[in-house]
Amino acid sequence: MREKERNNGGPVAIPELLAPAGNFEKLVTAIHYGADAVYLGGRSFSLRAKAGNFDPDQMRDAIAYAHARRVKVYVTVNILAHNRDLAELDASLLTLRDLGADGVIVSDPGVLARVKALIPAMSIHLSTQANITNYAAAAFWAGQGAKRLNLARELSLSEVREIREKVGCELEVFVHGALCISYSGRCMLSNYMTERDANQGNCAHPCRYSYALIEEKRPGQYFPVEEDERGTYIFNSKDLCLLEVLPELVAAGVDSLKIEGRMKSIFYVGGVVRIYRAALDYLRSLPAEAWADPAAIRLPEVFMDEIVKTGTRGTTENFIRRRPGSREMLYATARALQPAEPVAVVRRAGDPLLVEVRNVLTTGEQIGYMAAGAEVTAVTVLAMCNEKGEAVSRANPGNRVFLTTVPALDRAQDNGILRREKQDGI
């Protein structure tokens, strides 16, 4: 792991980059593109029940893989627990200890108490579900044994700074990913509409639905719900992106920067992690005098250009600079236009590359290799052959093919992603 270290001996320390790992492939992708730590869930007690998640054997392999690369693994135990959940809790916590997890992410006070009593050496990270919005609450949870606090997404930068000044435990903030329309993710909409409880990890994401109005005496007649004629996605927030605020968050003394996305694709996870890694490495390279005014630091424009190519709903800085309004919502559609898509994942580097295809790929196409950092190498597909050595002109999703490109991708690495620009963004 890249330990939190001083920037050129200067006044700031570079925080940990914490990435989502919804399954083993996403964990590998996040680590490949530069995550310092990953968070994942088991088959129970996690707020992402629909993610791939890990059974004990899979989690053992995941933790071993990460630790071999000096990356930490934090496990979510962050449901708002009911009585029925407590019967299996102790056994699950002991398993996490035995597997070598580096920390557990909790939101329920009862769960936190059981962690302290049963596995006192385990590092406890408080989830954003605990809604920490002030330094008194932060001090309370630190006093209860939490080593790290994930602050509520509804905080401004000045509020984060004040909490940092008044509490000594580690602070973590979400910097990228989907936003719940409800307060810090405490939402009952899914439960009421689909009987899937978001606070038990089973959210149906009804905030992304398209809505219409029906009048009780006119069944079957639907009327559009509009806000300033922009459409009917009345709960659909744009995605959080604090990339351009990173210098100020780093200067504020935040210890960990967290990316949301355990249910997102490897293209999303890899694409976002690589840019935040590149941004943090860029900030690490700055001379000490640059930090006299963190707000004046500007990241290279290519970083935001690349983030846009992996986004799903547009971007918002949420509460960090000002209170959000209607401009932070995506009313017209559930998703924004997508300017790029994955085409393959490198399974064995070399010339030719062995790749696993994710979208239809044909010879003659121009594609790009997403290197670590912000670099993308453009190449043309010269030839493909299957694992039997037979030449093919088209490869379908799931196919493994040997890929010859011009120029040759001699610097490609295992688990790197190849993408294609989309002409229409659809």
C-alpha positions as CSV (number, residue, x, y, z in Angstrom):
1,M,0.0,0.0,0.0
2,R,1.1,3.6,-0.6
3,E,1.3,4.8,3.0
4,K,0.0,8.3,3.7
5,E,3.2,10.3,3.2
6,R,4.4,13.8,3.2
7,N,4.4,15.6,-0.2
8,N,8.0,16.3,-1.0
9,G,8.6,16.9,2.7
10,G,6.0,19.7,2.5
11,P,3.0,20.5,4.6
12,V,0.4,18.0,3.4
13,A,0.0,14.2,3.4
14,I,-1.5,12.3,0.5
15,P,-4.6,10.3,1.6
16,E,-5.4,6.7,0.9
17,L,-7.4,6.0,-2.2
18,L,-10.2,3.6,-1.3
19,A,-12.0,1.8,-4.1
20,P,-15.1,-0.5,-4.4
21,A,-14.7,-4.2,-5.0
22,G,-18.2,-5.7,-5.8
23,N,-16.6,-9.0,-6.9
24,F,-13.1,-10.4,-7.4
25,E,-12.6,-9.1,-10.9
26,K,-13.5,-5.5,-9.7
27,L,-11.0,-5.9,-6.8
28,V,-8.3,-6.9,-9.3
29,T,-9.2,-4.0,-11.6
30,A,-9.1,-1.5,-8.7
31,I,-5.7,-2.7,-7.5
32,H,-4.3,-2.7,-11.0
33,Y,-5.2,0.9,-11.5
34,G,-3.8,2.1,-8.2
35,A,-6.1,1.7,-5.2
36,D,-4.4,1.8,-1.8
37,A,-7.3,-0.1,-0.2
38,V,-10.6,-1.7,-1.3
39,Y,-13.9,-2.3,0.4
40,L,-16.1,-5.3,-0.2
41,G,-19.0,-7.2,1.3
42,G,-19.8,-10.7,2.5
43,R,-23.0,-12.5,1.6
44,S,-24.7,-10.9,4.6
45,F,-24.6,-7.7,6.6
46,S,-23.7,-5.6,3.6
47,L,-25.6,-2.6,2.2
48,R,-25.0,-3.9,-1.4
49,A,-26.8,-7.3,-1.3
50,K,-27.1,-7.2,-5.1
51,A,-23.3,-6.8,-5.7
52,G,-21.4,-10.0,-6.4
53,N,-20.0,-10.1,-2.9
54,F,-17.8,-12.8,-1.4
55,D,-18.3,-16.0,0.5
56,P,-15.6,-16.9,3.0
57,D,-13.4,-18.8,0.6
58,Q,-13.7,-16.0,-2.0
59,M,-12.9,-13.4,0.7
60,R,-9.8,-15.3,1.7
61,D,-8.6,-15.3,-1.8
62,A,-9.4,-11.6,-2.2
63,I,-7.6,-10.6,1.0
64,A,-4.6,-12.7,0.1
65,Y,-4.5,-11.2,-3.4
66,A,-4.7,-7.6,-2.0
67,H,-2.2,-8.2,0.8
68,A,0.3,-9.6,-1.6
69,R,0.2,-6.2,-3.4
70,R,0.2,-4.2,-0.2
71,V,-3.4,-3.2,-0.5
72,K,-5.7,-3.2,2.5
73,V,-9.2,-4.7,2.6
74,Y,-12.1,-3.4,4.6
75,V,-15.3,-5.4,4.9
76,T,-18.8,-3.9,5.1
77,V,-20.9,-5.0,8.1
78,N,-23.1,-1.9,7.7
79,I,-26.7,-2.9,7.6
80,L,-29.1,-1.3,10.1
81,A,-29.5,-4.5,12.0
82,H,-32.7,-6.0,13.3
83,N,-33.0,-8.6,16.0
84,R,-33.0,-11.4,13.5
85,D,-29.6,-10.3,12.1
86,L,-27.8,-10.7,15.4
87,A,-27.9,-14.5,15.6
88,E,-25.2,-14.9,13.0
89,L,-23.3,-11.8,13.6
90,D,-20.7,-13.1,16.0
91,A,-19.7,-16.0,13.8
92,S,-19.4,-13.6,10.8
93,L,-17.2,-11.2,12.8
94,L,-14.9,-14.1,13.9
95,T,-14.6,-15.2,10.3
96,L,-13.5,-11.7,9.2
97,R,-10.9,-11.7,12.0
98,D,-9.6,-15.2,10.9
99,L,-9.5,-14.2,7.2
100,G,-7.3,-11.2,8.0
101,A,-9.5,-8.3,7.1
102,D,-7.9,-4.9,7.9
103,G,-11.1,-3.3,9.1
104,V,-14.9,-3.5,9.3
105,I,-17.3,-0.8,8.2
106,V,-20.3,-0.5,10.5
107,S,-23.2,1.9,11.0
108,D,-25.2,0.2,13.8
109,P,-24.2,0.9,17.4
110,G,-25.0,-2.6,18.5
111,V,-22.8,-4.1,15.7
112,L,-20.0,-1.7,16.7
113,A,-20.3,-2.9,20.3
114,R,-20.1,-6.6,19.3
115,V,-17.0,-5.8,17.2
116,K,-15.3,-4.2,20.2
117,A,-16.3,-7.0,22.5
118,L,-15.5,-10.0,20.2
119,I,-12.6,-8.8,18.1
120,P,-11.1,-5.8,19.9
121,A,-8.0,-5.6,17.7
122,M,-10.1,-5.0,14.6
123,S,-10.1,-1.5,13.1
124,I,-13.6,-0.1,13.2
125,H,-14.7,2.3,10.4
126,L,-18.0,4.1,10.8
127,S,-20.1,4.1,7.7
128,T,-21.7,7.3,6.1
129,Q,-25.0,5.7,7.2
130,A,-24.2,7.0,10.7
131,N,-24.8,10.5,9.4
132,I,-21.9,12.3,11.0
133,T,-22.5,16.0,10.3
134,N,-20.7,17.7,13.2
135,Y,-17.6,17.5,15.3
136,A,-19.5,16.6,18.5
137,A,-20.9,13.5,16.7
138,A,-17.5,12.7,15.4
139,A,-16.0,12.9,18.9
140,F,-18.7,10.7,20.2
141,W,-18.1,7.9,17.7
142,A,-14.4,8.2,18.2
143,G,-15.0,7.8,21.9
144,Q,-17.0,4.6,21.2
145,G,-13.9,3.1,19.5
146,A,-14.2,4.0,15.9
147,K,-10.8,4.5,14.3
148,R,-12.1,6.0,11.1
149,L,-15.2,8.1,10.4
150,N,-16.8,8.3,6.9
151,L,-18.4,11.8,7.0
152,A,-21.9,12.4,5.8
153,R,-22.1,13.4,2.1
154,E,-24.1,16.5,3.1
155,L,-21.1,18.4,4.4
156,S,-19.4,21.5,3.0
157,L,-15.6,21.8,2.8
158,S,-15.5,24.2,5.7
159,E,-17.5,21.8,7.9
160,V,-15.0,19.0,7.0
161,R,-12.1,21.3,7.9
162,E,-13.7,22.1,11.3
163,I,-14.3,18.5,12.1
164,R,-10.7,17.7,11.2
165,E,-9.5,20.5,13.6
166,K,-11.5,19.1,16.5
167,V,-11.1,15.3,16.3
168,G,-8.0,13.2,16.1
169,C,-9.3,10.0,14.5
170,E,-9.1,9.2,10.8
171,L,-11.6,11.0,8.5
172,E,-12.9,9.5,5.2
173,V,-15.0,11.2,2.6
174,F,-16.8,10.0,-0.5
175,V,-15.3,11.8,-3.6
176,H,-17.0,10.0,-6.5
177,G,-20.0,7.9,-7.4
178,A,-23.8,7.7,-7.2
179,L,-25.7,9.8,-4.7
180,C,-28.8,8.7,-2.9
181,I,-31.6,11.2,-3.1
182,S,-32.3,10.6,0.6
183,Y,-30.2,11.8,3.5
184,S,-26.9,10.0,3.6
185,G,-28.5,6.9,2.1
186,R,-31.2,6.5,4.7
187,C,-34.1,5.9,2.3
188,M,-37.4,4.0,2.6
189,L,-38.6,4.6,-0.9
190,S,-37.4,1.2,-2.1
191,N,-39.1,-0.5,0.9
192,Y,-42.4,1.1,0.3
193,M,-42.5,0.5,-3.5
194,T,-40.9,-2.9,-3.9
195,E,-40.5,-4.3,-0.4
196,R,-36.8,-4.3,-0.9
197,D,-35.2,-2.6,2.1
198,A,-32.3,-0.3,1.2
199,N,-31.1,-0.2,4.8
200,Q,-30.7,-4.0,4.7
201,G,-28.7,-3.8,1.5
202,N,-31.4,-4.6,-1.0
203,C,-32.2,-1.2,-2.6
204,A,-34.2,-1.3,-5.9
205,H,-33.0,2.2,-6.8
206,P,-36.5,3.7,-7.4
207,C,-34.9,7.2,-7.4
208,R,-33.8,6.3,-10.9
209,Y,-37.2,5.4,-12.2
210,S,-39.3,7.6,-14.6
211,Y,-42.5,8.8,-12.9
212,A,-45.9,9.9,-14.1
213,L,-48.9,11.2,-12.2
214,I,-52.2,9.4,-12.1
215,E,-55.5,10.8,-10.7
216,E,-57.6,8.4,-8.6
217,K,-60.8,8.9,-10.6
218,R,-59.0,8.5,-13.9
219,P,-57.3,5.1,-13.6
220,G,-55.0,4.3,-16.6
221,Q,-54.6,7.9,-17.5
222,Y,-51.0,9.0,-17.0
223,F,-49.9,12.6,-16.7
224,P,-46.3,13.6,-17.0
225,V,-44.5,14.9,-13.9
226,E,-42.5,17.9,-15.0
227,E,-40.1,20.4,-13.4
228,D,-39.6,23.3,-15.7
229,E,-40.3,21.1,-18.7
230,R,-37.1,19.1,-18.1
231,G,-38.7,15.7,-17.8
232,T,-39.9,13.1,-15.2
233,Y,-36.8,11.8,-13.4
234,I,-37.6,13.9,-10.4
235,F,-35.4,12.0,-7.9
236,N,-32.4,11.3,-10.2
237,S,-29.3,13.1,-8.8
238,K,-26.1,13.5,-10.9
239,D,-23.1,11.5,-9.7
240,L,-20.7,13.0,-7.1
241,C,-17.3,14.1,-8.5
242,L,-14.9,15.9,-6.2
243,L,-11.9,15.6,-8.5
244,E,-11.4,19.3,-8.8
245,V,-11.7,19.8,-5.0
246,L,-8.9,17.2,-4.3
247,P,-6.2,19.8,-3.5
248,E,-8.4,21.4,-0.8
249,L,-9.5,18.0,0.6
250,V,-5.9,16.9,0.8
251,A,-4.9,20.2,2.5
252,A,-7.8,19.8,4.9
253,G,-6.2,16.6,6.3
254,V,-8.6,14.0,5.1
255,D,-7.1,10.5,5.5
256,S,-9.1,8.5,3.0
257,L,-10.9,9.3,-0.3
258,K,-13.6,6.8,-1.1
259,I,-15.1,5.9,-4.5
260,E,-18.7,4.5,-4.6
261,G,-19.4,1.7,-7.1
262,R,-19.5,-1.9,-5.9
263,M,-22.3,-2.5,-8.4
264,K,-20.6,-0.7,-11.2
265,S,-18.7,-2.3,-14.1
266,I,-14.9,-2.9,-14.1
267,F,-14.8,-0.2,-16.8
268,Y,-16.2,2.3,-14.4
269,V,-14.1,1.1,-11.4
270,G,-10.9,1.0,-13.4
271,G,-11.5,4.3,-15.2
272,V,-12.3,6.3,-12.0
273,V,-9.6,4.8,-9.9
274,R,-6.9,5.4,-12.5
275,I,-7.7,9.1,-12.7
276,Y,-8.0,9.7,-8.9
277,R,-4.7,7.8,-8.6
278,A,-3.1,10.0,-11.3
279,A,-4.5,13.2,-9.6
280,L,-3.1,12.2,-6.2
281,D,0.3,11.3,-7.7
282,Y,0.3,14.7,-9.4
283,L,-0.5,16.5,-6.1
284,R,2.3,14.5,-4.4
285,S,4.7,15.8,-7.0
286,L,4.0,19.5,-6.3
287,P,6.6,21.6,-4.5
288,A,5.8,22.6,-0.9
289,E,5.2,26.2,-1.9
290,A,2.3,25.2,-4.1
291,W,0.4,24.3,-0.9
292,A,0.4,27.9,0.4
293,D,-2.9,28.3,-1.5
294,P,-4.5,24.9,-2.1
295,A,-7.6,26.5,-3.7
296,A,-5.4,27.9,-6.5
297,I,-4.0,24.4,-7.5
298,R,-5.4,23.2,-10.8
299,L,-5.2,19.7,-12.0
300,P,-4.4,18.9,-15.6
301,E,-7.6,19.2,-17.8
302,V,-7.1,15.7,-19.1
303,F,-8.1,14.2,-15.7
304,M,-11.6,15.6,-15.9
305,D,-11.8,14.8,-19.6
306,E,-11.1,11.1,-18.8
307,I,-13.6,11.1,-15.8
308,V,-16.4,12.2,-18.1
309,K,-15.8,9.1,-20.3
310,T,-16.5,6.8,-17.4
311,G,-19.5,8.7,-15.9
312,T,-23.1,7.6,-16.0
313,R,-25.2,10.6,-14.9
314,G,-23.1,13.7,-15.3
315,T,-21.3,15.2,-12.3
316,T,-22.0,17.3,-9.3
317,E,-19.9,18.5,-6.4
318,N,-23.0,18.1,-4.2
319,F,-22.7,20.1,-0.9
320,I,-18.9,20.6,-0.9
321,R,-18.9,24.2,-2.2
322,R,-22.5,25.2,-1.9
323,R,-26.0,23.8,-1.3
324,P,-27.1,21.8,-4.4
325,G,-30.2,22.8,-6.4
326,S,-32.0,21.7,-9.5
327,R,-28.8,21.9,-11.5
328,E,-27.5,18.9,-9.6
329,M,-30.3,16.7,-11.0
330,L,-30.6,14.8,-14.2
331,Y,-34.3,15.2,-15.1
332,A,-34.5,14.2,-18.7
333,T,-33.1,10.6,-18.5
334,A,-31.9,8.0,-16.1
335,R,-28.4,8.2,-17.5
336,A,-26.2,10.7,-19.3
337,L,-24.8,9.9,-22.7
338,Q,-21.7,7.6,-22.5
339,P,-18.8,8.7,-24.7
340,A,-16.8,5.5,-24.4
341,E,-17.3,1.8,-23.7
342,P,-15.1,-1.1,-22.8
343,V,-14.2,-3.6,-25.5
344,A,-11.8,-6.0,-23.9
345,V,-9.7,-6.8,-20.8
346,V,-6.1,-7.9,-21.2
347,R,-5.7,-11.5,-19.8
348,R,-2.1,-12.0,-20.9
349,A,0.2,-9.3,-22.0
350,G,2.5,-9.8,-25.0
351,D,2.5,-9.6,-28.7
352,P,-0.1,-10.6,-29.6
353,L,-2.3,-9.8,-26.5
354,L,-4.7,-12.3,-25.2
355,V,-7.9,-10.4,-24.4
356,E,-11.4,-11.2,-23.1
357,V,-13.9,-9.4,-25.2
358,R,-16.7,-7.4,-23.5
359,N,-18.4,-5.7,-26.5
360,V,-18.4,-6.8,-30.1
361,L,-15.0,-6.1,-31.6
362,T,-14.0,-6.3,-35.3
363,T,-10.7,-6.0,-37.2
364,G,-10.0,-2.6,-38.5
365,E,-11.5,-0.8,-35.5
366,Q,-9.7,2.0,-33.6
367,I,-9.6,1.3,-29.9
368,G,-7.6,2.7,-26.9
369,Y,-5.6,1.0,-24.1
370,M,-6.2,2.6,-20.7
371,A,-2.8,2.7,-19.1
372,A,-2.3,3.5,-15.4
373,G,-2.5,7.2,-15.1
374,A,-4.4,9.3,-17.6
375,E,-2.7,8.0,-20.7
376,V,-4.7,6.3,-23.4
377,T,-2.8,4.6,-26.3
378,A,-4.8,4.6,-29.5
379,V,-4.3,1.6,-31.8
380,T,-5.9,-0.1,-34.8
381,V,-7.0,-3.8,-34.6
382,L,-4.9,-5.4,-37.3
383,A,-5.8,-9.0,-36.8
384,M,-7.5,-11.4,-34.3
385,C,-7.4,-15.1,-33.9
386,N,-9.1,-17.4,-31.4
387,E,-7.4,-19.7,-28.9
388,K,-7.2,-22.4,-31.6
389,G,-5.2,-20.2,-33.8
390,E,-8.0,-19.6,-36.3
391,A,-8.2,-16.1,-37.8
392,V,-11.5,-14.2,-37.0
393,S,-12.8,-10.8,-38.1
394,R,-15.4,-10.5,-35.3
395,A,-15.2,-11.3,-31.6
396,N,-18.3,-11.4,-29.4
397,P,-18.6,-10.7,-25.7
398,G,-17.0,-13.5,-23.7
399,N,-14.7,-14.6,-26.5
400,R,-11.0,-14.8,-25.7
401,V,-8.9,-13.8,-28.7
402,F,-5.3,-12.9,-29.5
403,L,-5.1,-9.3,-30.7
404,T,-2.6,-7.8,-33.0
405,T,-2.6,-4.0,-33.1
406,V,-0.8,-1.2,-34.9
407,P,1.1,0.1,-33.1
408,A,1.9,-2.9,-30.9
409,L,0.8,-2.5,-27.3
410,D,4.1,-3.6,-25.9
411,R,3.5,-1.8,-22.6
412,A,0.1,-3.3,-21.9
413,Q,-0.3,-5.1,-18.7
414,D,-2.5,-8.0,-17.4
415,N,-5.9,-6.7,-16.3
416,G,-5.6,-3.5,-18.3
417,I,-8.8,-2.3,-20.1
418,L,-9.3,-1.6,-23.8
419,R,-12.0,0.9,-24.8
420,R,-13.7,2.4,-27.8
421,E,-15.0,5.9,-28.4
422,K,-18.7,6.0,-29.1
423,Q,-19.8,8.2,-32.0
424,D,-23.4,8.8,-30.7
425,G,-22.7,8.4,-26.9
426,I,-25.5,6.0,-26.6
